[in-house]
């Protein structure tokens, strides 16, 4: 039986930081850099955090976000040896449910509906590994937590950290031995 991996969407396979920066610039005419997000909650990087957060509730925000480089190829490679699930705490933003589903269908057609989990609290996820960018999800995972680097988690050393999908593949290949 294959071991299982739960993979978060936002800031792991979907570049939500870049998407948020682009949407904020379009809506308010102010450009924020990714570096401004380092070490702080994402919305705090924007001049008006409440206005920035409101963008997450707008139709289309999640549907057309860019991919994280290497994610597609890595997921296909991982599926050779692992049961891969895409997991998103999407319940906070209800309009994100169909948008995230459609985004996955477009970019990850090898992930079937049986391997997509939209939930509110990821502590219910019981996989061998969880790849996520938030400590609130990793700290309570029953399996091995893997921290995917994002602006907000820089400078904190907790869990096994990976900076990109190449490092994910290296780490999980070593786990197979």
C-alpha positions as CSV (number, residue, x, y, z in Angstrom):
1,X,0.0,0.0,0.0
2,X,1.3,3.5,-0.9
3,X,2.0,6.1,1.7
4,X,-0.2,9.1,1.5
5,X,0.6,12.8,1.1
6,X,-1.8,15.8,1.7
7,X,-0.7,18.8,-0.3
8,X,-2.1,22.3,0.5
9,X,-3.1,24.6,-2.3
10,X,-2.4,28.2,-1.4
11,X,1.3,29.1,-1.4
12,X,2.2,25.5,-2.1
13,X,0.9,24.7,-5.6
14,X,-0.9,28.0,-6.2
15,X,1.0,31.3,-6.0
16,X,-1.5,33.2,-3.9
17,X,1.1,35.8,-2.9
18,X,1.6,36.9,-6.5
19,X,-2.1,36.7,-7.2
20,X,-2.9,38.8,-4.2
21,X,-0.3,41.4,-5.1
22,X,-1.7,41.6,-8.6
23,X,-5.3,41.9,-7.5
24,X,-4.4,44.6,-4.9
25,X,-2.5,46.6,-7.6
26,X,-5.4,46.4,-10.0
27,X,-8.0,47.4,-7.3
28,X,-6.1,50.1,-5.4
29,X,-3.2,51.1,-7.7
30,X,-0.5,50.2,-5.1
31,X,2.1,47.6,-5.8
32,X,3.5,45.6,-2.9
33,X,6.5,43.3,-3.3
34,X,6.7,39.7,-2.2
35,X,9.6,40.7,0.1
36,X,7.2,42.9,2.0
37,X,5.3,39.7,3.0
38,X,8.4,38.2,4.7
39,X,7.8,37.2,8.3
40,X,4.4,38.7,8.7
41,X,0.8,37.6,8.0
42,X,0.1,38.1,4.3
43,X,-2.6,40.8,4.6
44,X,-0.3,42.9,6.9
45,X,2.0,43.5,4.0
46,X,-0.6,45.7,2.3
47,X,-1.2,49.4,3.1
48,X,-4.8,48.6,3.9
49,X,-5.0,45.1,5.3
50,X,-8.8,45.0,5.5
51,X,-9.1,46.1,1.8
52,X,-6.5,43.4,0.9
53,X,-8.5,40.7,2.8
54,X,-11.7,41.8,1.1
55,X,-10.2,40.7,-2.2
56,X,-10.2,37.1,-1.1
57,X,-14.0,37.2,-1.2
58,X,-14.3,38.5,-4.7
59,X,-15.4,36.2,-7.5
60,X,-12.5,35.1,-9.7
61,X,-9.7,35.6,-7.1
62,X,-8.8,31.9,-6.7
63,X,-9.8,30.7,-10.2
64,X,-7.0,32.3,-12.2
65,X,-4.1,32.4,-9.7
66,X,-0.7,31.3,-11.1
67,X,1.0,28.0,-10.5
68,X,4.0,27.6,-8.2
69,X,6.9,26.6,-10.5
70,X,7.5,22.8,-10.6
71,X,4.3,21.8,-8.8
72,X,2.6,20.1,-11.7
73,X,5.6,18.0,-12.6
74,X,6.3,17.1,-9.0
75,X,2.7,16.0,-8.2
76,X,2.8,13.7,-11.2
77,X,6.1,12.3,-10.1
78,X,4.9,11.8,-6.5
79,X,1.8,9.9,-7.7
80,X,4.1,7.2,-8.9
81,X,4.9,6.2,-5.3
82,X,2.4,8.0,-3.1
83,X,-1.4,8.4,-2.8
84,X,-1.6,12.2,-3.3
85,X,-4.5,14.3,-1.9
86,X,-5.0,18.0,-2.5
87,X,-6.2,19.6,0.7
88,X,-7.5,23.1,1.2
89,X,-9.1,24.8,4.2
90,X,-11.4,26.5,1.6
91,X,-14.5,26.9,3.8
92,X,-13.4,30.3,5.1
93,X,-13.9,31.7,1.5
94,X,-17.1,29.9,0.2
95,X,-16.7,31.2,-3.4
96,X,-13.3,29.6,-3.5
97,X,-14.8,26.1,-3.5
98,X,-15.9,26.0,-7.2
99,X,-13.0,28.2,-8.2
100,X,-10.4,25.9,-6.6
101,X,-12.1,22.8,-8.0
102,X,-12.0,24.3,-11.5
103,X,-8.4,25.5,-11.0
104,X,-7.4,21.9,-10.0
105,X,-9.2,20.4,-13.0
106,X,-7.3,22.7,-15.3
107,X,-3.9,22.4,-13.8
108,X,-3.9,18.9,-12.1
109,X,-6.1,16.6,-14.2
110,X,-4.4,13.6,-12.7
111,X,-5.9,14.5,-9.3
112,X,-9.5,13.0,-9.3
113,X,-12.4,14.3,-7.2
114,X,-11.7,11.4,-4.8
115,X,-8.4,13.0,-3.9
116,X,-9.6,16.6,-3.4
117,X,-10.5,17.5,0.2
118,X,-12.0,20.9,1.0
119,X,-12.3,21.4,4.7
120,X,-12.3,23.9,7.5
121,X,-9.8,22.4,9.9
122,X,-6.9,20.3,8.5
123,X,-6.4,18.6,11.9
124,X,-8.8,15.9,10.6
125,X,-6.4,15.0,7.8
126,X,-4.7,11.7,8.6
127,X,-2.1,11.2,5.9
128,X,1.5,10.1,6.3
129,X,2.8,13.6,5.2
130,X,1.3,17.1,5.0
131,X,3.0,19.7,2.8
132,X,1.7,23.1,3.9
133,X,2.8,26.7,4.5
134,X,1.0,27.3,7.7
135,X,2.0,26.2,11.2
136,X,-1.6,26.1,12.3
137,X,-2.0,23.1,10.0
138,X,1.3,21.5,10.4
139,X,1.6,21.7,14.2
140,X,-1.4,19.3,14.7
141,X,-0.7,16.9,11.8
142,X,-0.6,13.3,12.9
143,X,1.9,12.3,10.2
144,X,5.2,14.1,9.2
145,X,4.7,17.8,8.6
146,X,6.6,19.5,5.8
147,X,6.8,23.3,5.8
148,X,6.7,24.8,2.3
149,X,8.4,28.2,2.4
150,X,6.1,31.2,1.9
151,X,6.7,34.9,2.8
152,X,4.8,34.7,6.1
153,X,6.7,31.7,7.5
154,X,10.2,32.9,6.7
155,X,12.6,33.1,9.7
156,X,10.7,30.5,11.7
157,X,12.5,27.2,12.1
158,X,9.9,24.5,12.9
159,X,9.2,21.3,11.0
160,X,11.1,20.1,8.0
161,X,11.3,23.0,5.5
162,X,11.3,22.8,1.7
163,X,11.8,25.9,-0.4
164,X,10.6,24.5,-3.7
165,X,9.2,21.4,-5.4
166,X,12.6,20.1,-6.3
167,X,13.4,19.9,-2.6
168,X,10.0,18.2,-2.0
169,X,10.9,15.5,-4.5
170,X,14.4,15.0,-3.0
171,X,13.0,14.8,0.5
172,X,10.3,12.3,-0.3
173,X,12.6,10.2,-2.5
174,X,14.8,9.8,0.5
175,X,11.8,8.6,2.5
176,X,11.2,5.8,0.1
177,X,14.6,4.2,0.8
